[in-house]
Amino acid sequence: MSRMHRYVVAALVVGLALAAVDSTAQDDDLVMRLTSPEIQTRIDVPKSLAAQRKETIRKLMRLIQKEKRYQDFDTTTLAIQALGTLRAVEAADLLAGYIAVKSTMPVDELSIGAYFPAAAALVQIGSPALPSILRVITEADDQRSQHLAGWSISEILGTELAASYLEQQGTKSTGLAAQRIKNALDSIETHATTIPKFE
């Protein structure tokens, strides 16, 4: 993908995330509505903002699903980052499916979150994403996904709480799922701060 195309894609995602053509005009409109003498106009502002956010998240999710067919991972990376910024709980399952997809964008830091944007986005969503991340541990067949899921849980809860959470979930599981949870627990304790290297 050309540099120009990257800029266009970035502009598209930012535009969707902010839902703005003229931010100054929108700010002025928001202030006018919040200070309106009409009580109902003021009451409707939070509902309007929530609806805009919901629609933005829906569009970003559709963009990711569409780009999966065309393998345009620059667009996917940017959309995933936008969903993390928006803390889009409703996108947690979708993001979990991309947890092991490496960023195609240049990274500024050597960290797991920089290389794997869906893992970072799940961390931004926080504890509401835990069920989606846990399903990666118990259902994914590849070691990279399981490691990144363990890392995400550790980043959300901290190492000690993450270990307790996984131990608790392990007691509720049997067979392969229980073994995978144990592996994730071991991964947190030994490799939580390293970038996994898989062939």
Backbone torsions as a table, in degrees:
resi	resn	phi	psi	omega
1	MET	NA	134.8	-178.7
2	SER	-72.1	159.7	178.1
3	ARG	-60.3	-39.3	178.8
4	MET	-61.7	-42.9	179.2
5	HIS	-62.0	-38.0	178.3
6	ARG	-61.7	-42.7	179.3
7	TYR	-63.3	-39.4	178.9
8	VAL	-63.7	-44.7	179.4
9	VAL	-63.5	-44.0	178.7
10	ALA	-59.9	-43.2	179.0
11	ALA	-62.5	-39.6	179.6
12	LEU	-62.8	-47.0	-177.9
13	VAL	-67.0	-43.6	178.0
14	VAL	-61.8	-40.3	178.8
15	GLY	-61.8	-42.0	177.3
16	LEU	-64.6	-45.7	-175.9
17	ALA	-64.5	-38.7	-178.8
18	LEU	-89.3	-17.8	-178.2
19	ALA	48.9	48.2	-174.8
20	ALA	-135.7	137.5	169.9
21	VAL	-103.6	-42.3	177.9
22	ASP	-132.9	97.8	-174.0
23	SER	-64.5	-34.3	178.9
24	THR	-63.6	-45.3	178.7
25	ALA	-63.3	-39.7	179.8
26	GLN	-66.7	-41.1	177.6
27	ASP	-60.1	-45.1	179.2
28	ASP	-61.7	-42.2	179.2
29	ASP	-63.3	-41.9	179.6
30	LEU	-62.7	-44.4	178.3
31	VAL	-61.8	-42.7	-179.9
32	MET	-61.8	-42.0	-179.5
33	ARG	-69.5	-37.6	-179.9
34	LEU	-71.1	-25.1	-179.3
35	THR	-105.7	11.3	-179.5
36	SER	-62.3	144.6	175.1
37	PRO	-68.6	-17.8	178.4
38	GLU	-81.9	115.7	-177.1
39	ILE	-58.8	-43.3	-177.0
40	GLN	-63.3	-34.8	177.2
41	THR	-61.6	-42.8	178.7
42	ARG	-67.0	-41.0	-179.2
43	ILE	-63.5	-33.8	-175.7
44	ASP	-75.9	-14.3	-176.3
45	VAL	-59.4	-52.1	-179.8
46	PRO	-59.8	-37.7	178.8
47	LYS	-63.9	-40.9	179.6
48	SER	-64.8	-43.7	178.6
49	LEU	-64.9	-40.2	178.6
50	ALA	-63.8	-39.5	179.0
51	ALA	-66.0	-40.0	177.7
52	GLN	-62.9	-43.4	179.9
53	ARG	-62.9	-45.2	-179.3
54	LYS	-60.7	-43.3	179.6
55	GLU	-66.8	-38.5	177.8
56	THR	-62.3	-45.6	179.0
57	ILE	-62.0	-42.8	179.1
58	ARG	-59.5	-44.0	-179.5
59	LYS	-65.8	-40.9	178.7
60	LEU	-63.8	-41.7	179.0
61	MET	-64.0	-42.2	178.1
62	ARG	-65.0	-37.2	178.5
63	LEU	-61.8	-44.2	178.5
64	ILE	-62.8	-45.8	-179.4
65	GLN	-64.1	-37.8	178.2
66	LYS	-68.1	-45.3	-176.6
67	GLU	-68.4	-22.4	176.8
68	LYS	-59.3	-34.5	179.9
69	ARG	-70.2	-33.3	-176.3
70	TYR	-99.4	-0.5	176.5
71	GLN	59.5	34.8	177.1
72	ASP	-92.9	87.0	-170.8
73	PHE	-79.4	-15.9	171.4
74	ASP	-63.9	-47.6	177.6
75	THR	-61.2	-44.3	-179.8
76	THR	-60.1	-46.2	-179.9
77	THR	-58.9	-47.2	-178.6
78	LEU	-65.3	-40.7	179.5
79	ALA	-67.2	-39.7	177.0
80	ILE	-61.3	-44.7	178.7
81	GLN	-61.1	-39.2	178.8
82	ALA	-64.7	-40.9	178.4
83	LEU	-63.9	-36.6	175.6
84	GLY	-65.1	-44.2	178.6
85	THR	-59.5	-37.9	179.3
86	LEU	-80.5	-4.9	-177.0
87	ARG	50.1	54.2	-172.6
88	ALA	-81.8	90.6	-179.4
89	VAL	-56.2	-38.7	-177.6
90	GLU	-66.1	-12.4	179.4
91	ALA	-99.8	4.1	-173.7
92	ALA	-58.8	-44.8	-179.7
93	ASP	-63.2	-42.6	178.8
94	LEU	-62.2	-46.6	-179.5
95	LEU	-63.4	-37.2	178.7
96	ALA	-60.3	-32.3	177.7
97	GLY	-69.6	-15.1	-179.7
98	TYR	-110.6	11.3	-170.5
99	ILE	-58.1	-31.2	-176.8
100	ALA	-100.1	7.9	179.2
101	VAL	-83.2	121.7	-178.4
102	LYS	-73.8	147.0	175.5
103	SER	-64.1	141.1	174.5
104	THR	-100.3	-0.7	179.8
105	MET	-91.4	154.1	175.9
106	PRO	-61.0	139.1	-179.9
107	VAL	-107.4	144.4	-177.3
108	ASP	-95.8	-11.1	-176.5
109	GLU	-143.5	153.6	178.2
110	LEU	-92.0	86.3	178.4
111	SER	-144.2	158.0	179.7
112	ILE	-60.2	-44.6	-178.3
113	GLY	-61.7	-32.9	179.3
114	ALA	-70.5	-37.0	-178.0
115	TYR	-82.0	-27.3	-176.1
116	PHE	-125.5	88.0	-171.3
117	PRO	-63.0	-31.0	179.9
118	ALA	-69.2	-37.0	175.8
119	ALA	-61.9	-43.8	178.7
120	ALA	-64.5	-39.4	179.8
121	ALA	-65.3	-39.4	177.4
122	LEU	-63.9	-37.5	176.4
123	VAL	-63.5	-40.7	178.1
124	GLN	-62.9	-37.9	178.1
125	ILE	-64.8	-38.2	174.7
126	GLY	87.2	-152.3	-171.9
127	SER	-57.8	-30.1	176.0
128	PRO	-61.6	-18.3	179.7
129	ALA	-87.4	-6.9	-174.8
130	LEU	-56.2	-44.7	179.1
131	PRO	-59.3	-39.6	178.8
132	SER	-65.9	-40.7	-179.7
133	ILE	-68.6	-41.1	179.4
134	LEU	-61.1	-36.4	177.7
135	ARG	-63.4	-32.3	175.5
136	VAL	-62.0	-44.5	-179.3
137	ILE	-61.5	-44.9	-173.4
138	THR	-83.4	-20.5	-173.4
139	GLU	-115.6	-25.1	-177.4
140	ALA	-72.3	142.5	-178.6
141	ASP	-93.4	-12.3	-175.8
142	ASP	-101.3	144.8	-176.4
143	GLN	-65.2	-36.5	-179.7
144	ARG	-59.8	-47.9	-179.7
145	SER	-60.9	-43.6	-179.0
146	GLN	-64.5	-42.7	178.5
147	HIS	-61.9	-45.7	-178.2
148	LEU	-67.1	-34.0	175.9
149	ALA	-64.9	-43.2	176.6
150	GLY	-62.0	-42.3	177.3
151	TRP	-60.3	-43.4	-178.5
152	SER	-61.6	-44.4	178.8
153	ILE	-63.0	-41.0	178.7
154	SER	-63.4	-39.4	178.5
155	GLU	-67.2	-36.3	-179.2
156	ILE	-72.0	-46.6	-171.3
157	LEU	-100.5	-16.7	-168.8
158	GLY	88.1	154.3	-172.6
159	THR	-59.1	-45.0	-175.7
160	GLU	-66.5	-48.8	179.3
161	LEU	-67.1	-35.5	178.0
162	ALA	-61.8	-42.6	178.5
163	ALA	-61.8	-44.0	178.7
164	SER	-63.3	-42.2	179.7
165	TYR	-61.2	-46.0	-178.9
166	LEU	-69.2	-36.8	176.1
167	GLU	-61.1	-43.4	178.7
168	GLN	-63.2	-44.5	179.1
169	GLN	-66.1	-33.8	178.6
170	GLY	-63.1	-35.7	179.3
171	THR	-69.6	-19.6	179.2
172	LYS	-90.7	-5.4	-174.5
173	SER	-113.9	161.9	178.2
174	THR	-134.4	166.1	172.6
175	GLY	60.1	-135.8	-175.4
176	LEU	-63.4	-38.4	179.7
177	ALA	-61.4	-43.3	179.0
178	ALA	-64.0	-40.3	179.1
179	GLN	-65.4	-39.7	179.3
180	ARG	-66.6	-37.1	176.9
181	ILE	-64.8	-41.5	177.1
182	LYS	-61.5	-41.6	178.0
183	ASN	-62.0	-40.9	178.6
184	ALA	-64.1	-38.8	178.0
185	LEU	-62.9	-44.9	176.7
186	ASP	-61.5	-39.2	-179.6
187	SER	-62.9	-42.4	179.0
188	ILE	-61.2	-42.5	-174.6
189	GLU	-74.1	-25.0	-174.7
190	THR	-112.9	-25.5	-172.3
191	HIS	-133.1	19.8	-171.0
192	ALA	-61.7	-25.1	-175.4
193	THR	-108.3	9.0	-178.7
194	THR	-106.6	152.1	176.2
195	ILE	-81.5	120.8	-178.0
196	PRO	-67.7	139.4	177.7
197	LYS	-115.0	111.0	-179.6
198	PHE	-123.2	147.0	177.0
199	GLU	-77.6	NA	NA
